[in-house]
């Protein structure tokens, strides 16, 4: 049995939020089971029967909280992006006053670590279930990074115009995200983590702070 007969983005909605410790434990077991199965088989072929069996719960218990597998995927996706946002927010507060040649490599290195840690959810899942990204609200992680990028540039180039700021922030965000995603997915043997971080940092510093005094 699969959950592909549901239509519209409502299939991504969580049915009921857990409130008690036991229910929270059940929900976490379901999400962990889905993650483990996806690591072995991918997300495309998963169904709620498999997930419930792996979690050690009945399908009825699963359906109390998740209407279908897509709702579980959405919960995993939101957990990962929210957690990544919290980590990067704390880091950005640390590097905001650092000189660019120290702060930007530190940020890129942490981005790389997070993408690797959440590769299955942040990179594989949207590729196998593309509707998920369309159904989600603006991603906490990406929205926060965009805001920080604007703040970082504005503080170093106070006179920058709004249009120039938006253009630079857009390209920086896409370059960093795209390069890290490709590096993590492709695993190029001849590019070390160190050289990747150094080269990408040089590109970002040169472009983002172009014209800074």
C-alpha distance (Angstrom), angle and dihedral (degrees) to the residues before:
residue distance angle dihedral
X1 . . .
X2 3.80 . .
X3 3.79 132.6 .
X4 3.78 97.6 -129.1
X5 3.81 94.4 110.2
X6 3.80 92.8 76.5
X7 3.78 115.8 96.7
X8 3.79 135.5 -151.9
X9 3.75 128.0 21.4
X10 3.82 93.5 -70.1
X11 3.78 86.7 88.4
X12 3.81 87.6 74.4
X13 3.81 94.0 58.8
X14 3.80 121.8 107.7
X15 3.82 109.4 -121.3
X16 3.81 100.4 -147.2
X17 3.80 133.1 3.0
X18 3.82 113.8 -127.5
X19 3.80 113.8 -118.7
X20 3.78 107.5 172.1
X21 3.79 126.9 62.5
X22 3.80 92.7 -111.3
X23 3.80 93.7 50.7
X24 3.80 91.5 46.3
X25 3.80 88.6 51.9
X26 3.81 90.1 51.2
X27 3.80 92.2 50.8
X28 3.80 91.8 48.2
X29 3.82 90.5 49.5
X30 3.81 90.2 52.4
X31 3.79 93.2 49.3
X32 3.80 92.5 45.8
X33 3.81 91.0 49.4
X34 3.80 90.9 51.7
X35 3.79 90.3 49.2
X36 3.79 93.4 50.1
X37 3.80 93.3 47.7
X38 3.80 92.1 46.5
X39 3.80 90.2 52.6
X40 3.81 88.2 56.8
X41 3.80 102.7 36.8
X42 3.81 108.8 10.6
X43 3.78 126.6 -113.3
X44 3.80 99.4 -86.5
X45 3.80 98.1 76.4
X46 3.80 98.5 37.1
X47 3.78 120.3 116.0
X48 3.78 135.1 -178.5
X49 3.80 93.7 -104.5
X50 3.80 91.7 60.6
X51 3.78 92.4 44.3
X52 3.81 94.3 49.3
X53 3.81 91.5 48.6
X54 3.80 92.1 49.3
X55 3.81 91.5 47.5
X56 3.80 92.0 48.9
X57 3.81 93.9 -123.2
X58 3.78 133.8 114.9
X59 3.78 120.7 -101.3
X60 3.79 86.8 -117.0
X61 3.79 90.3 59.2
X62 3.79 91.0 47.8
X63 3.81 91.5 50.4
X64 3.79 90.9 53.0
X65 3.80 87.9 71.2
X66 3.79 106.6 19.5
X67 3.79 124.9 39.0
X68 3.82 92.4 -157.8
X69 3.78 143.6 -19.4
X70 3.81 93.3 -77.9
X71 3.81 90.5 62.1
X72 3.82 88.3 54.8
X73 3.79 90.7 49.5
X74 3.79 90.5 50.6
X75 3.80 91.0 51.3
X76 3.81 90.4 51.6
X77 3.80 91.5 47.4
X78 3.79 93.5 49.3
X79 3.81 92.4 46.1
X80 3.79 91.0 53.5
X81 3.80 97.1 45.2
X82 3.80 93.4 44.5
X83 3.79 91.5 49.2
X84 3.80 91.4 48.2
X85 3.80 90.1 50.4
X86 3.79 92.0 53.0
X87 3.80 92.3 50.7
X88 3.80 93.5 47.9
X89 3.81 93.5 45.3
X90 3.79 90.1 56.5
X91 3.81 90.7 47.0
X92 3.79 93.9 48.0
X93 3.79 91.1 54.7
X94 3.79 87.0 56.5
X95 3.80 97.2 47.7
X96 3.80 100.5 38.2
X97 3.81 92.0 95.4
X98 3.80 96.7 36.4
X99 3.80 119.1 104.5
X100 3.83 111.8 -98.2
X101 3.82 94.9 -109.7
X102 3.82 88.2 60.6
X103 3.80 103.7 31.8
X104 3.80 101.6 44.5
X105 3.84 96.9 50.9
X106 3.80 88.6 47.5
X107 3.79 90.8 53.1
X108 3.80 94.1 46.2
X109 3.80 91.6 47.8
X110 3.81 90.4 53.3
X111 3.82 91.2 46.5
X112 3.80 88.8 54.0
X113 3.80 92.0 50.7
X114 3.81 91.9 50.0
X115 3.80 94.0 47.9
X116 3.80 89.3 52.6
X117 3.78 92.7 46.4
X118 3.81 92.3 50.7
X119 3.81 99.3 29.9
X120 3.80 93.9 124.6
X121 3.81 92.9 53.0
X122 3.79 103.4 30.8
X123 3.80 99.6 39.3
X124 3.82 110.4 16.3
X125 3.81 100.2 39.5
X126 3.85 97.9 54.7
X127 3.79 89.1 47.6
X128 3.81 93.0 53.5
X129 3.82 95.9 37.1
X130 3.83 103.5 30.3
X131 3.81 93.3 170.3
X132 3.79 88.2 68.2
X133 3.80 94.1 72.7
X134 3.81 90.6 47.6
X135 3.79 91.6 49.4
X136 3.81 95.3 48.5
X137 3.75 125.5 89.5
X138 3.83 115.8 -112.2
X139 3.77 102.1 -56.0
X140 3.80 111.3 -100.7
X141 3.79 92.8 -143.2
X142 3.79 96.6 49.3
X143 3.81 94.1 41.4
X144 3.78 91.5 52.0
X145 3.80 92.9 48.7
X146 3.81 91.0 50.1
X147 3.81 90.9 52.6
X148 3.78 92.7 47.6
X149 3.80 92.3 48.7
X150 3.80 91.0 54.8
X151 3.80 91.4 47.6
X152 3.79 92.8 47.8
X153 3.80 93.5 51.8
X154 3.81 94.6 41.8
X155 3.81 92.4 53.8
X156 3.79 91.1 52.7
X157 3.80 97.2 39.9
X158 3.83 105.1 31.2
X159 3.79 92.5 171.4
X160 3.81 95.2 55.7
X161 3.81 114.1 124.6
X162 3.79 120.3 -116.7
X163 3.79 92.4 -115.6
X164 3.81 93.0 50.3
X165 3.79 90.3 46.7
X166 3.80 92.5 52.2
X167 3.79 91.9 46.7
X168 3.80 93.7 51.1
X169 3.81 93.5 43.7
X170 3.80 90.7 50.7
X171 3.80 95.3 51.2
X172 3.80 93.8 42.3
X173 3.78 91.3 52.2
X174 3.80 93.7 47.9
X175 3.81 94.4 43.4
X176 3.80 94.2 49.9
X177 3.80 94.5 43.3
X178 3.80 93.9 44.0
X179 3.80 96.1 45.3
X180 3.80 94.1 47.2
X181 3.81 92.8 45.4
X182 3.81 91.1 51.3
X183 3.79 93.0 44.7
X184 3.80 92.5 50.8
X185 3.82 94.4 43.5
X186 3.81 99.1 41.2
X187 3.82 97.8 36.7
X188 3.84 95.1 -156.2
X189 3.80 106.6 -148.6
X190 3.80 96.3 -148.3
X191 3.81 96.9 52.6
X192 3.79 115.9 76.3
X193 3.79 123.3 -153.3
X194 3.78 89.5 -112.8
X195 3.80 95.7 53.2
X196 3.80 90.9 43.2
X197 3.79 92.2 54.4
X198 3.80 92.9 43.5
X199 3.81 95.4 48.7
X200 3.79 95.5 43.4
X201 3.81 90.7 47.0
X202 3.79 90.5 52.4
X203 3.81 90.6 52.3
X204 3.81 93.2 47.9
X205 3.80 95.2 45.5
X206 3.79 92.4 48.4
X207 3.78 94.5 49.3
X208 3.80 102.3 35.7
X209 3.80 95.7 47.6
X210 3.77 98.3 37.0
X211 3.79 106.9 143.7
X212 3.82 95.3 16.7
X213 3.79 116.1 142.4
